[in-house]
């Protein structure tokens, strides 16, 4: 029953999208699978505008699967996507990533975060919003982390920073940096010997590009559990 209003919202979205597409007059429309791309690409396709899909994950999302039939090309990051899309439309492109990530200097990075060159660095990242499971695990083992001698850059996300700082206060030293956001990810990656991260498509692609050893923790709170796939 809760889904019934969605049908009306979908109809309204397509009507608004048609007006936008008609006013903007694009030569092509690109969708990356989010809910906003659904009505827009459907309308663009029905108006004869070529559409292109970009599927970042190894397990295709519902929106892209629904749009695949009318799409001209579908760019994918993994092989074997024929089980979701018409084979003749698939182009194996990989995922777009920030190329400047590969240019970080380790010496500059260690200086930036106040770390020593003779100790290992662990980078823990949970995304901009943070990852509850990762953060709770770190909080539960701060004493072991402090005793290990490993240097840790812990990016908590903005939703967890206060709790993390409070928990870390008795263990704070120059070897532990707790922050809600890392502005220079190129430097963070450059100095990291091991990365603990969510298993989002962009994160995985960045780690592949950099060749960094990693422990991936899939989020259970994503559509169709695609991070685990």
C-alpha positions as protocol buffer text, in pm:
chain_id: "A"
residue {
  index: 1
  type: UNK
  ca { x: 0 y: 0 z: 0 }
}
residue {
  index: 2
  type: UNK
  ca { x: 287 y: 238 z: 76 }
}
residue {
  index: 3
  type: UNK
  ca { x: 404 y: 201 z: -284 }
}
residue {
  index: 4
  type: UNK
  ca { x: 77 y: 328 z: -434 }
}
residue {
  index: 5
  type: UNK
  ca { x: 169 y: 699 z: -388 }
}
residue {
  index: 6
  type: UNK
  ca { x: 501 y: 624 z: -563 }
}
residue {
  index: 7
  type: UNK
  ca { x: 311 y: 565 z: -888 }
}
residue {
  index: 8
  type: UNK
  ca { x: 162 y: 915 z: -872 }
}
residue {
  index: 9
  type: UNK
  ca { x: 501 y: 1067 z: -783 }
}
residue {
  index: 10
  type: UNK
  ca { x: 658 y: 880 z: -1074 }
}
residue {
  index: 11
  type: UNK
  ca { x: 399 y: 1019 z: -1313 }
}
residue {
  index: 12
  type: UNK
  ca { x: 461 y: 1372 z: -1180 }
}
residue {
  index: 13
  type: UNK
  ca { x: 839 y: 1323 z: -1206 }
}
residue {
  index: 14
  type: UNK
  ca { x: 814 y: 1218 z: -1569 }
}
residue {
  index: 15
  type: UNK
  ca { x: 597 y: 1520 z: -1648 }
}
residue {
  index: 16
  type: UNK
  ca { x: 851 y: 1755 z: -1488 }
}
residue {
  index: 17
  type: UNK
  ca { x: 1141 y: 1573 z: -1652 }
}
residue {
  index: 18
  type: UNK
  ca { x: 976 y: 1606 z: -1994 }
}
residue {
  index: 19
  type: UNK
  ca { x: 957 y: 1984 z: -1948 }
}
residue {
  index: 20
  type: UNK
  ca { x: 1324 y: 2001 z: -1842 }
}
residue {
  index: 21
  type: UNK
  ca { x: 1442 y: 1787 z: -2134 }
}
residue {
  index: 22
  type: UNK
  ca { x: 1226 y: 1983 z: -2378 }
}
residue {
  index: 23
  type: UNK
  ca { x: 1364 y: 2318 z: -2254 }
}
residue {
  index: 24
  type: UNK
  ca { x: 1727 y: 2203 z: -2231 }
}
residue {
  index: 25
  type: UNK
  ca { x: 1727 y: 2009 z: -2561 }
}
residue {
  index: 26
  type: UNK
  ca { x: 2023 y: 1777 z: -2484 }
}
residue {
  index: 27
  type: UNK
  ca { x: 2206 y: 1579 z: -2752 }
}
residue {
  index: 28
  type: UNK
  ca { x: 2234 y: 1285 z: -2510 }
}
residue {
  index: 29
  type: UNK
  ca { x: 2133 y: 1186 z: -2158 }
}
residue {
  index: 30
  type: UNK
  ca { x: 2354 y: 995 z: -1914 }
}
residue {
  index: 31
  type: UNK
  ca { x: 2227 y: 812 z: -1606 }
}
residue {
  index: 32
  type: UNK
  ca { x: 2426 y: 648 z: -1325 }
}
residue {
  index: 33
  type: UNK
  ca { x: 2146 y: 446 z: -1169 }
}
residue {
  index: 34
  type: UNK
  ca { x: 2015 y: 677 z: -898 }
}
residue {
  index: 35
  type: UNK
  ca { x: 1642 y: 724 z: -851 }
}
residue {
  index: 36
  type: UNK
  ca { x: 1659 y: 1069 z: -1013 }
}
residue {
  index: 37
  type: UNK
  ca { x: 1790 y: 924 z: -1338 }
}
residue {
  index: 38
  type: UNK
  ca { x: 1488 y: 696 z: -1384 }
}
residue {
  index: 39
  type: UNK
  ca { x: 1215 y: 940 z: -1498 }
}
residue {
  index: 40
  type: UNK
  ca { x: 1463 y: 1167 z: -1678 }
}
residue {
  index: 41
  type: UNK
  ca { x: 1621 y: 896 z: -1894 }
}
residue {
  index: 42
  type: UNK
  ca { x: 1287 y: 729 z: -1960 }
}
residue {
  index: 43
  type: UNK
  ca { x: 1147 y: 1056 z: -2091 }
}
residue {
  index: 44
  type: UNK
  ca { x: 1464 y: 1137 z: -2290 }
}
residue {
  index: 45
  type: UNK
  ca { x: 1451 y: 796 z: -2456 }
}
residue {
  index: 46
  type: UNK
  ca { x: 1084 y: 834 z: -2545 }
}
residue {
  index: 47
  type: UNK
  ca { x: 1168 y: 1173 z: -2707 }
}
residue {
  index: 48
  type: UNK
  ca { x: 1431 y: 1012 z: -2930 }
}
residue {
  index: 49
  type: UNK
  ca { x: 1733 y: 1140 z: -2736 }
}
residue {
  index: 50
  type: UNK
  ca { x: 2015 y: 881 z: -2714 }
}
residue {
  index: 51
  type: UNK
  ca { x: 2064 y: 757 z: -2356 }
}
residue {
  index: 52
  type: UNK
  ca { x: 2372 y: 607 z: -2194 }
}
residue {
  index: 53
  type: UNK
  ca { x: 2380 y: 419 z: -1863 }
}
residue {
  index: 54
  type: UNK
  ca { x: 2675 y: 382 z: -1630 }
}
residue {
  index: 55
  type: UNK
  ca { x: 2652 y: 84 z: -1395 }
}
residue {
  index: 56
  type: UNK
  ca { x: 2921 y: 111 z: -1128 }
}
residue {
  index: 57
  type: UNK
  ca { x: 2846 y: -212 z: -944 }
}
residue {
  index: 58
  type: UNK
  ca { x: 2891 y: -580 z: -1026 }
}
residue {
  index: 59
  type: UNK
  ca { x: 2524 y: -628 z: -938 }
}
residue {
  index: 60
  type: UNK
  ca { x: 2301 y: -402 z: -1146 }
}
residue {
  index: 61
  type: UNK
  ca { x: 2052 y: -174 z: -974 }
}
residue {
  index: 62
  type: UNK
  ca { x: 1679 y: -173 z: -1043 }
}
residue {
  index: 63
  type: UNK
  ca { x: 1678 y: 166 z: -1218 }
}
residue {
  index: 64
  type: UNK
  ca { x: 1945 y: 69 z: -1471 }
}
residue {
  index: 65
  type: UNK
  ca { x: 1783 y: -268 z: -1536 }
}
residue {
  index: 66
  type: UNK
  ca { x: 1454 y: -93 z: -1615 }
}
residue {
  index: 67
  type: UNK
  ca { x: 1623 y: 163 z: -1842 }
}
residue {
  index: 68
  type: UNK
  ca { x: 1849 y: -85 z: -2024 }
}
residue {
  index: 69
  type: UNK
  ca { x: 1600 y: -175 z: -2296 }
}
residue {
  index: 70
  type: UNK
  ca { x: 1592 y: 172 z: -2451 }
}
residue {
  index: 71
  type: UNK
  ca { x: 1953 y: 268 z: -2373 }
}
residue {
  index: 72
  type: UNK
  ca { x: 2195 y: 304 z: -2666 }
}
residue {
  index: 73
  type: UNK
  ca { x: 2503 y: 203 z: -2463 }
}
residue {
  index: 74
  type: UNK
  ca { x: 2565 y: 71 z: -2113 }
}
residue {
  index: 75
  type: UNK
  ca { x: 2906 y: 135 z: -1955 }
}
residue {
  index: 76
  type: UNK
  ca { x: 3006 y: -122 z: -1692 }
}
residue {
  index: 77
  type: UNK
  ca { x: 3293 y: -173 z: -1449 }
}
residue {
  index: 78
  type: UNK
  ca { x: 3293 y: -552 z: -1436 }
}
residue {
  index: 79
  type: UNK
  ca { x: 3284 y: -841 z: -1679 }
}
residue {
  index: 80
  type: UNK
  ca { x: 2988 y: -1078 z: -1691 }
}
residue {
  index: 81
  type: UNK
  ca { x: 2721 y: -807 z: -1689 }
}
residue {
  index: 82
  type: UNK
  ca { x: 2539 y: -983 z: -1975 }
}
residue {
  index: 83
  type: UNK
  ca { x: 2320 y: -1142 z: -1709 }
}
residue {
  index: 84
  type: UNK
  ca { x: 2165 y: -800 z: -1650 }
}
residue {
  index: 85
  type: UNK
  ca { x: 2194 y: -617 z: -1984 }
}
residue {
  index: 86
  type: UNK
  ca { x: 2186 y: -689 z: -2359 }
}
residue {
  index: 87
  type: UNK
  ca { x: 2540 y: -795 z: -2453 }
}
residue {
  index: 88
  type: UNK
  ca { x: 2549 y: -585 z: -2771 }
}
residue {
  index: 89
  type: UNK
  ca { x: 2500 y: -263 z: -2569 }
}
residue {
  index: 90
  type: UNK
  ca { x: 2768 y: -324 z: -2307 }
}
residue {
  index: 91
  type: UNK
  ca { x: 3099 y: -133 z: -2305 }
}
residue {
  index: 92
  type: UNK
  ca { x: 3356 y: -229 z: -2040 }
}
residue {
  index: 93
  type: UNK
  ca { x: 3486 y: 112 z: -1930 }
}
residue {
  index: 94
  type: UNK
  ca { x: 3556 y: 70 z: -1559 }
}
residue {
  index: 95
  type: UNK
  ca { x: 3445 y: 336 z: -1313 }
}
residue {
  index: 96
  type: UNK
  ca { x: 3555 y: 700 z: -1334 }
}
residue {
  index: 97
  type: UNK
  ca { x: 3780 y: 792 z: -1041 }
}
residue {
  index: 98
  type: UNK
  ca { x: 3968 y: 1104 z: -932 }
}
residue {
  index: 99
  type: UNK
  ca { x: 4299 y: 1073 z: -1114 }
}
residue {
  index: 100
  type: UNK
  ca { x: 4477 y: 1310 z: -875 }
}
residue {
  index: 101
  type: UNK
  ca { x: 4453 y: 1039 z: -607 }
}
residue {
  index: 102
  type: UNK
  ca { x: 4748 y: 863 z: -767 }
}
residue {
  index: 103
  type: UNK
  ca { x: 4976 y: 1166 z: -729 }
}
residue {
  index: 104
  type: UNK
  ca { x: 5012 y: 1180 z: -351 }
}
residue {
  index: 105
  type: UNK
  ca { x: 5361 y: 1202 z: -202 }
}
residue {
  index: 106
  type: UNK
  ca { x: 5423 y: 982 z: 103 }
}
residue {
  index: 107
  type: UNK
  ca { x: 5679 y: 1216 z: 264 }
}
residue {
  index: 108
  type: UNK
  ca { x: 5440 y: 1511 z: 230 }
}
residue {
  index: 109
  type: UNK
  ca { x: 5156 y: 1293 z: 362 }
}
residue {
  index: 110
  type: UNK
  ca { x: 5342 y: 1188 z: 676 }
}
residue {
  index: 111
  type: UNK
  ca { x: 5429 y: 1551 z: 746 }
}
residue {
  index: 112
  type: UNK
  ca { x: 5069 y: 1663 z: 684 }
}
residue {
  index: 113
  type: UNK
  ca { x: 4928 y: 1422 z: 942 }
}
residue {
  index: 114
  type: UNK
  ca { x: 5223 y: 1432 z: 1182 }
}
residue {
  index: 115
  type: UNK
  ca { x: 5315 y: 1066 z: 1140 }
}
residue {
  index: 116
  type: UNK
  ca { x: 5654 y: 896 z: 1153 }
}
residue {
  index: 117
  type: UNK
  ca { x: 5819 y: 724 z: 856 }
}
residue {
  index: 118
  type: UNK
  ca { x: 5933 y: 423 z: 1061 }
}
residue {
  index: 119
  type: UNK
  ca { x: 5588 y: 298 z: 1165 }
}
residue {
  index: 120
  type: UNK
  ca { x: 5304 y: 143 z: 965 }
}
residue {
  index: 121
  type: UNK
  ca { x: 4996 y: 353 z: 880 }
}
residue {
  index: 122
  type: UNK
  ca { x: 4638 y: 225 z: 895 }
}
residue {
  index: 123
  type: UNK
  ca { x: 4374 y: 431 z: 715 }
}
residue {
  index: 124
  type: UNK
  ca { x: 4014 y: 379 z: 826 }
}
residue {
  index: 125
  type: UNK
  ca { x: 3745 y: 543 z: 611 }
}
residue {
  index: 126
  type: UNK
  ca { x: 3369 y: 515 z: 636 }
}
residue {
  index: 127
  type: UNK
  ca { x: 3258 y: 774 z: 382 }
}
residue {
  index: 128
  type: UNK
  ca { x: 3131 y: 1128 z: 439 }
}
residue {
  index: 129
  type: UNK
  ca { x: 2842 y: 1011 z: 658 }
}
residue {
  index: 130
  type: UNK
  ca { x: 3046 y: 745 z: 833 }
}
residue {
  index: 131
  type: UNK
  ca { x: 2993 y: 374 z: 888 }
}
residue {
  index: 132
  type: UNK
  ca { x: 2844 y: 264 z: 1220 }
}
residue {
  index: 133
  type: UNK
  ca { x: 2984 y: -91 z: 1216 }
}
residue {
  index: 134
  type: UNK
  ca { x: 3339 y: 25 z: 1138 }
}
residue {
  index: 135
  type: UNK
  ca { x: 3332 y: 307 z: 1392 }
}
residue {
  index: 136
  type: UNK
  ca { x: 3187 y: 89 z: 1670 }
}
residue {
  index: 137
  type: UNK
  ca { x: 3452 y: -174 z: 1600 }
}
residue {
  index: 138
  type: UNK
  ca { x: 3730 y: 81 z: 1629 }
}
residue {
  index: 139
  type: UNK
  ca { x: 3584 y: 228 z: 1949 }
}
residue {
  index: 140
  type: UNK
  ca { x: 3564 y: -121 z: 2103 }
}
residue {
  index: 141
  type: UNK
  ca { x: 3933 y: -186 z: 2033 }
}
residue {
  index: 142
  type: UNK
  ca { x: 4100 y: 150 z: 2091 }
}
residue {
  index: 143
  type: UNK
  ca { x: 4321 y: 7 z: 2366 }
}
residue {
  index: 144
  type: UNK
  ca { x: 4460 y: -262 z: 2131 }
}
residue {
  index: 145
  type: UNK
  ca { x: 4513 y: -1 z: 1860 }
}
residue {
  index: 146
  type: UNK
  ca { x: 4700 y: 224 z: 2103 }
}
residue {
  index: 147
  type: UNK
  ca { x: 4924 y: -63 z: 2217 }
}
residue {
  index: 148
  type: UNK
  ca { x: 4998 y: -186 z: 1864 }
}
residue {
  index: 149
  type: UNK
  ca { x: 5235 y: 95 z: 1772 }
}
residue {
  index: 150
  type: UNK
  ca { x: 5055 y: 137 z: 1439 }
}
residue {
  index: 151
  type: UNK
  ca { x: 4971 y: 490 z: 1329 }
}
residue {
  index: 152
  type: UNK
  ca { x: 4602 y: 538 z: 1253 }
}
residue {
  index: 153
  type: UNK
  ca { x: 4414 y: 798 z: 1050 }
}
residue {
  index: 154
  type: UNK
  ca { x: 4049 y: 739 z: 1142 }
}
residue {
  index: 155
  type: UNK
  ca { x: 3790 y: 918 z: 932 }
}
residue {
  index: 156
  type: UNK
  ca { x: 3463 y: 875 z: 1120 }
}
residue {
  index: 157
  type: UNK
  ca { x: 3216 y: 1069 z: 906 }
}
residue {
  index: 158
  type: UNK
  ca { x: 3028 y: 1370 z: 1041 }
}
residue {
  index: 159
  type: UNK
  ca { x: 2760 y: 1163 z: 1216 }
}
residue {
  index: 160
  type: UNK
  ca { x: 3006 y: 988 z: 1448 }
}
residue {
  index: 161
  type: UNK
  ca { x: 3282 y: 1238 z: 1515 }
}
residue {
  index: 162
  type: UNK
  ca { x: 3170 y: 1348 z: 1864 }
}
residue {
  index: 163
  type: UNK
  ca { x: 3131 y: 993 z: 1996 }
}
residue {
  index: 164
  type: UNK
  ca { x: 3461 y: 889 z: 1836 }
}
residue {
  index: 165
  type: UNK
  ca { x: 3657 y: 1181 z: 1985 }
}
residue {
  index: 166
  type: UNK
  ca { x: 3509 y: 1118 z: 2330 }
}
residue {
  index: 167
  type: UNK
  ca { x: 3596 y: 746 z: 2313 }
}
residue {
  index: 168
  type: UNK
  ca { x: 3945 y: 814 z: 2178 }
}
residue {
  index: 169
  type: UNK
  ca { x: 4035 y: 1084 z: 2431 }
}
residue {
  index: 170
  type: UNK
  ca { x: 4209 y: 847 z: 2682 }
}
residue {
  index: 171
  type: UNK
  ca { x: 4414 y: 695 z: 2397 }
}
residue {
  index: 172
  type: UNK
  ca { x: 4510 y: 1009 z: 2207 }
}
residue {
  index: 173
  type: UNK
  ca { x: 4870 y: 1043 z: 2092 }
}
residue {
  index: 174
  type: UNK
  ca { x: 5061 y: 1155 z: 1785 }
}
residue {
  index: 175
  type: UNK
  ca { x: 4994 y: 807 z: 1641 }
}
residue {
  index: 176
  type: UNK
  ca { x: 4613 y: 850 z: 1634 }
}
residue {
  index: 177
  type: UNK
  ca { x: 4436 y: 1114 z: 1426 }
}
residue {
  index: 178
  type: UNK
  ca { x: 4055 y: 1125 z: 1451 }
}
residue {
  index: 179
  type: UNK
  ca { x: 3867 y: 1339 z: 1197 }
}
residue {
  index: 180
  type: UNK
  ca { x: 3522 y: 1355 z: 1040 }
}
residue {
  index: 181
  type: UNK
  ca { x: 3656 y: 1445 z: 695 }
}
residue {
  index: 182
  type: UNK
  ca { x: 3982 y: 1405 z: 502 }
}
residue {
  index: 183
  type: UNK
  ca { x: 4035 y: 1684 z: 249 }
}
residue {
  index: 184
  type: UNK
  ca { x: 4353 y: 1539 z: 98 }
}
residue {
  index: 185
  type: UNK
  ca { x: 4263 y: 1179 z: 19 }
}
residue {
  index: 186
  type: UNK
  ca { x: 4560 y: 1163 z: -218 }
}
residue {
  index: 187
  type: UNK
  ca { x: 4792 y: 1209 z: 81 }
}
residue {
  index: 188
  type: UNK
  ca { x: 4591 y: 976 z: 304 }
}
residue {
  index: 189
  type: UNK
  ca { x: 4615 y: 699 z: 45 }
}
residue {
  index: 190
  type: UNK
  ca { x: 4983 y: 772 z: -26 }
}
residue {
  index: 191
  type: UNK
  ca { x: 5094 y: 697 z: 331 }
}
residue {
  index: 192
  type: UNK
  ca { x: 4853 y: 410 z: 402 }
}
residue {
  index: 193
  type: UNK
  ca { x: 4995 y: 58 z: 433 }
}
residue {
  index: 194
  type: UNK
  ca { x: 4646 y: -86 z: 482 }
}
residue {
  index: 195
  type: UNK
  ca { x: 4300 y: 61 z: 421 }
}
residue {
  index: 196
  type: UNK
  ca { x: 3979 y: -38 z: 598 }
}
residue {
  index: 197
  type: UNK
  ca { x: 3685 y: 88 z: 393 }
}
residue {
  index: 198
  type: UNK
  ca { x: 3323 y: 52 z: 297 }
}
residue {
  index: 199
  type: UNK
  ca { x: 3278 y: -153 z: -22 }
}
residue {
  index: 200
  type: UNK
  ca { x: 3125 y: 116 z: -242 }
}
residue {
  index: 201
  type: UNK
  ca { x: 3195 y: 102 z: -613 }
}
residue {
  index: 202
  type: UNK
  ca { x: 3399 y: 423 z: -619 }
}
residue {
  index: 203
  type: UNK
  ca { x: 3605 y: 322 z: -315 }
}
residue {
  index: 204
  type: UNK
  ca { x: 3686 y: -17 z: -467 }
}
residue {
  index: 205
  type: UNK
  ca { x: 3786 y: 141 z: -799 }
}
residue {
  index: 206
  type: UNK
  ca { x: 4013 y: 389 z: -621 }
}
residue {
  index: 207
  type: UNK
  ca { x: 4180 y: 112 z: -422 }
}
residue {
  index: 208
  type: UNK
  ca { x: 4232 y: -89 z: -743 }
}
residue {
  index: 209
  type: UNK
  ca { x: 4385 y: 213 z: -916 }
}
residue {
  index: 210
  type: UNK
  ca { x: 4627 y: 265 z: -627 }
}
residue {
  index: 211
  type: UNK
  ca { x: 4693 y: -104 z: -561 }
}
residue {
  index: 212
  type: UNK
  ca { x: 4636 y: -64 z: -189 }
}
residue {
  index: 213
  type: UNK
  ca { x: 4587 y: -365 z: 42 }
}
residue {
  index: 214
  type: UNK
  ca { x: 4240 y: -331 z: 189 }
}
residue {
  index: 215
  type: UNK
  ca { x: 3979 y: -479 z: 419 }
}
residue {
  index: 216
  type: UNK
  ca { x: 3635 y: -409 z: 275 }
}
residue {
  index: 217
  type: UNK
  ca { x: 3327 y: -394 z: 497 }
}
residue {
  index: 218
  type: UNK
  ca { x: 3008 y: -404 z: 284 }
}
residue {
  index: 219
  type: UNK
  ca { x: 2720 y: -187 z: 401 }
}
residue {
  index: 220
  type: UNK
  ca { x: 2400 y: -387 z: 457 }
}
residue {
  index: 221
  type: UNK
  ca { x: 2193 y: -70 z: 410 }
}
residue {
  index: 222
  type: UNK
  ca { x: 2217 y: -46 z: 31 }
}
residue {
  index: 223
  type: UNK
  ca { x: 1981 y: -156 z: -245 }
}
residue {
  index: 224
  type: UNK
  ca { x: 1986 y: -534 z: -306 }
}
residue {
  index: 225
  type: UNK
  ca { x: 2296 y: -570 z: -86 }
}
residue {
  index: 226
  type: UNK
  ca { x: 2507 y: -475 z: -390 }
}
residue {
  index: 227
  type: UNK
  ca { x: 2821 y: -398 z: -189 }
}
residue {
  index: 228
  type: UNK
  ca { x: 2844 y: -762 z: -81 }
}
residue {
  index: 229
  type: UNK
  ca { x: 2799 y: -873 z: -444 }
}
